[in-house]
């Protein structure tokens, strides 16, 4: 039986992958096999780090809220518990944003949490 080679389809596949590997260092952007290996690991890191970024941002928001809450004389955990009791539904992202951009409003929110 005759050997079937990739022909134009193989070339197209290689070109598409090398196009994705543009900007990589040395053979990682020039040779198909090296580019393929690098791209695979790069995509794995990208997938993983999209989740890690969410974790990191939540940590940052909590740190900012905690700092602002302590400057208003209440701890982070008591603030969150007070907000739940007062039925103030603000997520951590919004709370952190308010704490950074508008400290007076955050102070009012903290007072409501304290009273609840």
C-alpha positions, 0 to 999 in steps of 0.5 A: 500500500502506498504511503500517504503524506500530509501534503497541504493539510499538514503544512496548513496545520504546521503553519497554524501552530507556528502562527500561534508561537510567534514571538517565542524565543529561537527554535520555539517559534521556528521549528514545528516540534519545539513550537508544539511542545512550548505551545502546549505547556503555555496553554496549560499554564494559561488555563491554570492561571485563569483560575489562580488570578481569581484566587489572587484577586479575591485575596487582594479584595479581602486584604483591602476590606480588612484594612479599611474595616480596621481603620473603622474599628471593626475586624473583617469577619465581624464586618462581613457577619454584620453585613449579612445580618443587616442584609446588605448584599455587597460582594467583596469586589464592590466592597474593596472598590468602595473602601479604596475610592470612597472611604466615607461611604465605607465608614457608613457601611461599617457603622451599619454592620457594627449596629447589626 
